[in-house]
Amino acid sequence: MAQPRPLAASVQIPPQAGEAKQLAIRARGLTRKFGDVVAVDNLDLNVARAQVYGFLGPNGSGKSTTIRMLCGLLLPTAGDIEVLGFRIPEQAELLKRKIGYMTQKFSLYEDLTVRENLEFVAAVHEFDRARARKRIDELLERYWLGDLRGQLAGTLSGGQKQRLALSASVLHAPELLLLDEPTSAVDPQSRREFWDSLFDLVDSGTTILVSTHYMDEAERCHGLAIIAEGRMVAEGTPRALMAGVEANVYEIEGADGSEAPRLVRELPWVHGVTQLGIRLRVLADRSVKDAEAQLRTLLKQHDIEAKVEHTNASLEDVFVVATRREKRGN
């Protein structure tokens, strides 16, 4: 499997002259309101070509709304969008043949067979018979659907439906592939195989924008935007985000079954506490220089024998700190 290549953390600044040609997606001040509800709030976005760029955020954070605006399916309330050199929504029709879009919910025809679904998509893209047959045969082999070609789509498993949906989305070899939480209903092995397929596409020059709420998937992206309540609250490479998290991380081992989680959560400088078996993972504000000593003192005062150690931040830690800050309005 092709591994993500190291990329410098993205910075939200306007591109220099000529730089825009290297971007698959460029958005400025992207906003979408539904009545009084602001679903996407003043979002700036740069996505370079031939990489996997991820949106990480909880349900209702604005990920799907943003994707729908980027492909021209939803009009923005405000902001400028350029995708593959086309201005959206003005040139959305010209863009359609250059992008693939895979929705979270399986959207192909369940009463058609695997091959019939792909033949229908090929007809939509105006493939002639010979070209359609050759391309479909390639996809059936590439995505392990050959033995299922005559099976009704509605009878496929979650992972099989996912591979069929991906096949349909890339049948016309799009330059940009938009994936809206594509692995939300499949097992871990199917998710792993799906991501292997994504990196194969990137190696061939395809740009991929994928939304997810899985931390392991987000960590595999070249670039990542964490979105909360319609706003981008953190952005960069996963490695850069973990290195720059605004918290120190500590693990407390041996405090399971005690009142330690409650006691630690009550500390005003603690961003979050997660229990992992016999360990507690604690996110402490970086401004507190003696956090480790304070944790030890707290446990000792309550006769809790436990070991406290500083550790490295994970992407989940970044997510907790960034989204917590957004909810507080900081």
C-alpha positions, 0 to 999 in steps of 0.5 A, a space after each residue: 500500500 502506498 503510504 502518505 507522503 510527508 507534507 508541510 502543514 497547510 496555512 490559511 493564506 491566499 496563494 501566491 501567483 501561479 500557486 492556485 494552479 497547484 490547488 484542486 480546491 480553493 475556498 474563501 469565506 465559505 458560509 452556508 445558513 439554513 434560516 438562522 442556523 449557520 451550518 458552515 461559518 466563514 471557512 477558508 480552504 486550500 487543498 493541493 492536488 494528488 493528496 488525501 485531505 480529510 475533514 474530521 468532525 462530529 456529526 452536525 459539524 458542517 462536513 457534508 454541507 461543505 462537500 455539497 457546496 464544493 461540488 455545486 450541489 448546494 449554493 453557498 450563502 457567501 464566499 468564493 469557491 474554485 474547484 479544479 480551476 472552475 468557479 462554483 456554482 457558476 461553472 458547476 456543470 463543467 465541473 461535474 465530469 471531472 469529479 466523483 462523489 460518494 455519499 455516506 448512504 449507498 445511492 446506487 440501485 439495489 434492484 440492479 446487479 453489480 454490473 448493471 449498476 456500473 453499466 448505468 453509470 457508464 451510460 450516464 457518462 456517455 461511454 460507448 459499449 466497448 469503452 464501458 465494457 473494458 472499464 467495467 471489467 477493470 473495476 470489477 477486478 480492481 475492487 474484488 467484485 468479479 464474482 459478484 457481478 451478477 448479484 443484486 446490489 441490495 443483497 451485498 454486504 456493507 463492505 461490498 456495497 462500499 467497493 461498488 460505490 467507489 467503483 461507480 464514483 471513479 468509473 470516469 477517472 475523475 480528477 477529484 474524488 469527494 467522499 462523505 464518511 464513506 466507511 461509516 457502516 463497514 467493518 475494520 478490515 473493509 475500511 483498511 482495504 478501502 483506504 488502500 484503494 484510496 492511496 492507489 488512486 492518489 498515486 495515479 494523480 487523483 485528489 481526494 477529499 474525505 470526511 470522517 469521524 474515525 481518528 485512525 482514518 484522519 491520521 492517514 490523511 496528508 492534510 487535515 481540517 478539524 471542523 466543529 460547529 461549522 468552523 475550522 478549529 485546527 488545520 495541518 498535517 496530522 503530525 504537525 497537529 499532534 506536535 502543536 496541540 495546546 495541552 500536555 498529556 499525562 497517563 495515570 496507571 493504577 487508578 482504575 476503580 477509584 474516584 480518580 477520574 472524578 477528582 481529576 476532571 474537577 481540576 480547572 486546567 484539565 481539558 479532558 479525562 479518558 479511561 483506557 482500561 487501568 489507565 487514565 489519559 489526562 489532557 492538561 492546559 500547557 499554561 500549568 507548568 507543574 501539572 504532573 506534580 499537582 496530579 501526584 499530590 491530588 492522588 496522594 491526598 486521597 490515598 490513591 496509589 498510581 503512577 503519573 507519566 507524561 506522554 505524547 499527544 494523539 490525534 484524538 487529544 488534538 480533536 478534544 482540545 480543539 473542539 472544546 475550545 470552540 464550544 467555549 467560544 475561545 
